[in-house]
Structure formats: C-alpha cells, structure tokens
Amino acid sequence: MSGIYARRSRPVGRIAVTAASAALLAATAVLTAPAAQAAPPTPISASTARSYLGQLTVSTEGSSSGYSRDKFPHWITQSGSCDTRETVLKRDGSNVSQDSSCAATSGSWKSPYDGATWTAASDIDIDHMVPLAEAWGSGASGWSTAQRQAFANDLSRPQLLAVTDNVNQSKSDRDPAEWMPPSSSYHCTYARMWVHVKHYYNLSVDSAEKSKLQSVLNGC
C-alpha cells in the first residue's frame, strides 16, 4: 500500500475509519506477505579475484592423510533451533516455510550450478564452495578445530550454496581444474567465489588449479 491519501477535507469520523482500515490492511500484509529472501554473499569482482589469485601460494596439494569430515564440525546451530544447513536453505530459497524445529517444509530452490529448480529440500545439498578435503590439503590440516568449524559454517563469505544434490555429489572434493558447474554461464561467478574463499582463509592453490582459474577469470 502506498499510504497516500487525497488531501481534500473529510469528516473526522471518516478519517479515523480510513486510518484504522489502512492500519489493519498493513498489519495483514505484514503477516501474509512472503518474507524478503536474502542472497548468498556477493563474491569479489573478477578484477579483484585476478589480483587475489596472484597473491595465493602455489604449491602441490598436501596429503589427505588424517583427513576426516568430523574434523570440520558443520551444521552447527546458527540461531534458535536453526542450524547452518537450514539457514542456507532459507536464505537461498523462495517462499520457504519452516516448522518449529526449523526444518524446511516447503519452498523452491534454483540451483545455480545447473539451473534446475526443486521444491523438496531433500533434493538440495549445501555445497562447500571450497570442499573440506580440498581445504585440508591446502592448509586447513594445520588449523585448530575451531578454525575448521568456522570455515565449514561460514555464512559471511560465498562458501555455502544450496545446489542440486547429485550435482554437488559429482563435484565431490574436486577443484576447478577437475570440475566446474554444468552451467557455463556460472563459471565466472564460481571462480570469483573460489578465489574469494581461498584468499580469505589463506589457502594455497596447485598449478593446474591456478591455471584454470586464471583462464576463467580472464574471460569474465
């Protein structure tokens, strides 16, 4: 509602009734209108990503020895009964409804990796942009458990995305030299996100990974 009324004079009683009706309609709108959906954090620009990529340490990926997903405690409580997964489902979806335990009961999600739209939360995975195993071999093996937990639940960087489950599974722990999203139109954004996360956490890149990222970013 615009809330704009004609300025001609009216009986006081009429004004009071109109104002009360407007207030009631506004309150109803607040209760029934879909909540505005937030978006994943915007990644750095392509030019900044190119600059950041040049600052990353280039080294052979470390051993996976000692790696376990349990060393990256994830889907921790974010607010009330909502864990990280449910928070991202709400953030990345449209018209998402949640029950008292914060589980998504309805809504729709468009996966940026393949452009597919889903209406069941069970069809959605929350992807770690830089996979946990990839992070482990790029420097996270030397982190504390608290640091790894922060990385695995990071909502401030573009590290977590709601995507089609089997597409996420096809990605697995692979870096951009080995896997890119099926939707080529998303490659530039993907590379910007990847570099953003690796730079923030001071993770290394291997030579093939850097070469692929350079190629993608130069085409942005």
N, C-alpha and C positions, 0 to 999 in steps of 0.2 A: 504494500500500500504506500502511496506517495505521501499521505498525510497532509496534502494541500487542499484547502477548502476555499470556496468563494468568499470574498470579503464583504459582500453586502450584509446589512444588519438583519438579524433574525431574533425572534423572541428568545429570551434567556432559556426557557424550558426546552426549546428545540435544540439549542446549542448544547445543553447538558446531555440530552438524549443522544445526539450525534457523537459527542465526545466519548460517552460511555460505550456506544456501539463500536466506535473505532478502536477503543482500548480492548474490548472483548475480541474483536476480529484479529487484532495484532497479537494478543495472547494466544489465540487459537493457532495462528500462523506459526508462532514460535514452537508450539507443541507438535505440530503436524508436518512442518516443512523438513525435508531431508537436511541433515547436518552438512555443512560445507566439508568437502573432502580435502585433506591435506595432500601434499605430494612428497615423493622422495626428495631428499636434499639435492639441490641443483649442483651438478659437478662443476669443476673448474672449466674455464674456456679451453678451446683447442690450443690457443697460443700459450696459455699458462701451462697446459699439460705438456706441450713440447718442451717448454723450459724446465719443468719439474722432471720430466723423463731424463733430461741431460744431467740432472743432479743425482739421480739414483745410482747406487753402487751396482756395478755389473760383475756378477760372479756366478760360478757354476752352482746350480741349485743344490742345497745341502741334503744330507741323507734323511730318509724318513724314519730312521731308527729311533725308537722311543715315542713316535707319534701316536696319539690317541685322541679321538674327538672329546673324550672325557676330560682332557687337559685344557679344553676350551669350554668351560661351563656356559651353556647357552640356553636361551629361552627362560631367562630369569624374570622375576616379577618387575614390571615397569611402573604400574600404578594400580592400587586396589587389588583385584583378582586377575588383572590383565598381564600376561607375560609378553615377551618380545614378539613371538610369532603372532599372537592375536592383535597386538598393537600395529604391526605392519599390515596385517590383513585389513584392519580398519582403515589405516592410512591410504593404502594403495587401491582399495576397492571403491565401488559406488553403491550408495544406499545400503550399507552394511548394517545389519541388525545383530545384536549380541545378546546372549542370555545372561543370567545372573552370575555365571562363572566366567563371563567374558568370551565364551566360545561363539564364533560367527555362525549364526543360524540361517542367514540369507544375505543376498547381495550379489554383485557381479564383479569379476576381475578380468581385466585385459592384460595379458602377458606381453610385456614389451619385447621379449626375445623372439616370439613367433607370431604375434598379433592375434592369438586365439583368445576368445572370451569364454569365461567359465562362470557358472552360477552355484557351484558347490565348492566350499572351502577345501574339501578333501582332494580336489583336483589341483590345488595350489601348493607349491613348495615355497619356502622363503630361502632364496639363494643368498649365500655369502658371495658377494662380488669377487673378492679375493678369497678363494676357498681356504678352509682351515689348514688342510695339509700343505697347500701351496705356501701359506704364511709360515708354517712350521719350518719348511725348507728354505725360507727366505729371511729368516732371522728370529721368528717367534719362538723357536726352540729355546732361546736364551731368556725369554721373558718370565716374569712371575705369573702365577695362576691368575692373580687379579688383573694383570695386563691382558692376558689372553681372554679373560671373561669380558673385559671392556671391548675388546676387538670383536668378539663373537656376537655382541649385543648392541653394536654401535648404531644408534639412530640419528646421529648428527652428521655423519659422513654418508656418501652414497654406497654403503656397504651391504645393505639388505634390501632385497626386492622380491615382491610377490610374482612368481612366474609359473608357467605350466610345469607340473611335476615331472613328466618324463623328459622334458627339455632340460630341466635342471639336472636330472639324473644322467643325461647324455654328456653334459658338461663335466660332471664329476669334479675331479681336482685339477683339471687341465687349465693351463694358462693360455693367453691369446694366440701364441704360436701354434697351439694344438687345437684350439676350439674358439669359435666366435658364434654369436647368436645366428639362428637361421635367417632372421630379417636383416638384410644387408643395410637397410636404412637406419638401423640402430647401432651399427658398428662404431661410428664416430662417438656417440654418447657412451657406449660401452668402454671404449679406450680411454675417454676422459675420466670416467668413473674409476677405472682400474688404476690409472696413474695417480689420481687424487688420493685413493686409499693407500697405495704403496708409499707415496711420498709422505703422507701424514704419519704413517707408522714406521717410516724409515726402513722399509723392507727392500731387499735387493731384487734385481731382475737378472735373468740369464741373457746371453747374447741373442738367442733366437727370439725370445720374448720381446726384448727391446727393439729388434729389427721390425717385428710385426707391428708393434705399437707405433713406431716411427712412420711406417708405411700408411697405417690407417689415419693417424693424426695429420700427416701431410696432405691427405685427401679431404680433410674436413672443410 
